[in-house]
């Protein structure tokens, strides 16, 4: 498997109409991290760096890390020829963090890159992983970012709602945001409790409503 975009998919509803993604709804409607992003962009410019290139580089590293994790869990090979040496080097550090975490916990992947379209909210999304931590069913998001953001929790909440709507017998115990350091190879496990997910679900539903109203202006 070669270079591919895991989060640029087209989501089509039952009527054959394209619907927005969870990440699009959050990024275009919420903007909690806008000030932080502007400050980061300013620092990049002052340091003589192209912020777009830095973001694209980080995106490719994240994509390759996702592919390696999926390959490890599903048992297939990943062709890295389309990635640069620096991207591979950073990815292998992040992947080493994943392997360290995987060996320490009782985790079983059930489904990777699960694409869902929710007809009620008219949104689509791709869940990184559905798995079990011991006996608990969990929704997992793999990250190579340096920090945990509120948007990360909101994204997991939306995915939890969509998954349980698609699988009515499923009962997600909690969410997991797993961050793997592309600089230091360390892992950081963030547990998003069920009550936090419930709050996030209500916020996301409100964002969907705002997005739909905005399109009518």
N, C-alpha and C positions, 0 to 999 in steps of 0.2 A: 504494500500500500504506500503510495507516494503522498506528496504534499496536497493537502485539501483543506477547505474551510469547513470547520465543524459548526460554526455559528452564523453562517450566512445563507442558511437554507430558506427555501420558499415554503410557506405554510398555506395550504389550500383548504378551505372549508368544504362542506358537503355540497354546496351549490357551485363549486368550482371557482370561487372567488378567493383571491389572496388576502390573508389577514396579517396584521402586524405581529411581531414576535414579543415575547415577554420583555426581553432586553430593550427593544425599541420603545415600548410603552414606558418603561421605567426611565430610560435615559432622556426621552423627549418630553416627559411630563413632570418628572420629579425634580431633578436638578439639585439634590442635596449636596453633591460633591462639586458643584460648579465652581465655587470659590477656590477650593483646593486644586482643581484642575487648572484654573487660570493662573494660580500662584506657581504651580509646577511648570506650566508652559513658559511663564516669565523667567523662571530660573534656568530653563533649558536655553532660552534665547540669550540671556545674559552670559551663559557659559559657552556660547557659540555653537550650540547643538540644534539640529533640526528636530523639533518636537514630533513632527509627523513620522519621520524616519525612526525615531526612538519608539514610538507607539507601534509602528508596523513591525519592528524587530521584536518587541515584546509579544505582539500578537502571534508571530510565527513560532516563537519559543513556546508559547502557551498551546498552540495547535499541535506541535510535535510532541509536547509532553502528554497531552490528551491521547494522542495516537499510541505512544509507548505504553501508557497505562492500560488502554483498551487491549492492545496486543498482548500484554502480560496476562490479562484476565481471560482473554478469548483464545489465545494461542495462535497468533498469526505473526508474520514478519512485517517490519516497517522499512520501506525504502526511503532513505534519508538523502538521496543524491541531490534533491532540489533545495536543500538547506545548506547554509554556509557553515564553515568550520566553527565560528563563534556561536552560532545558533545551536549547533550540535553540542558544543562544550557546555553551554549554559543549561541546555535541556537535560544532559546526562547528570548534572548536579541535582536538578530538580527531581529527576527520576530516581536518583539514589535516595533522596528523601522519602519518596513514595515507597520504595522497597524497604527502607528502614521501618516505616510506619506499618506496612503490610505484614512484616514479620513479627511485630510486637502485639498486634491486635487480632481478635477473632472476627475477621471480616470475610464475607462471601458475596461476590458480585452476582446479581441475578439478571440484570439487564444493563447494557451500555448504550449510550447515545440514543435514548428513547425519544422518538419524535411524537409529539402530541399536538392536536388541534382541539381546542375547547369550543364547542358550538354555542354554549351559553354566553361566554365572554367574548367570543370571536377573536381569540388570540392563539398563537402557536408557540411552541417552545421545544427545546431538546434537552432532556435531562441527562447530565453526564453519567450518572450511575444510580441504579436502584439496587440495594443490597441489604445484607443482614449483619448487624453487629451483635454477635451472640444470637439471642432470640428476637431482637428488635429489628423491625423493618425500618430502613432509613433511606432518605433521599440525599444524595451526595453531589457536591460540586467541587471539581478540582480547580485549584487556582495556583498561579505562579506569581501573583502580585505580592508586594511587600506588606500590605496591610489588609485588614478585614474592614469592609465598608458596610454601612447600613443597607445599601443597595444589594449587597450579596445575600443578606438575610431575607430581603424582600423577594429576591429572585427565587430562593429556595421555597419560600412560602407559596408563591404562585405555582411553582412546579408541584408542590405537595397537593394543592387544591386540584390541579388539573389531573394529576395521577389518580387521586382518590375518586374523582368524577368518572374517569375512564375505567377504574377498577373498584367498583362500589364495596367489595368485600375487603379491600386493602385498608390497613390502619397504620399509618406512618407514626412511629414513636417519636422521632425527632429528626432534625436535619443536621447534616455535617458539611461544613466548609473546610476542606483540606487544602492548606497552603504549603507549597513545596518551594523552598528557596533556590532560585537559579544562581545565586551568588555563593551561598554557604552550604547548600545541600541538606538543610534542616527541614523538618516538617512541623507544622503547627495545626493541631486539631481543634476546631471550633464547633462546639455542640450548640445547636439552636433548638432550645426546648420547645415542646409542642405549644405551650401558651404563647410563646413569641411568634411561632408560625401562624397561629390563629390571628394575632394582631396584624401580622404582615399580610394575611389573606384579605382582611378588611381594607387595609390601605391599598392593596393592589386593585381590588374591585373598584375603589373610589377613583384610582388613576385611570382605569379603563373607561369609566363613565366620563371623566374629564376629557380624555382623549377623543371619545366619540362626540361629545358636545363641541369640542374645539373644531372638529372637522366640519361642523355645521355653520360656523361663523362666516 
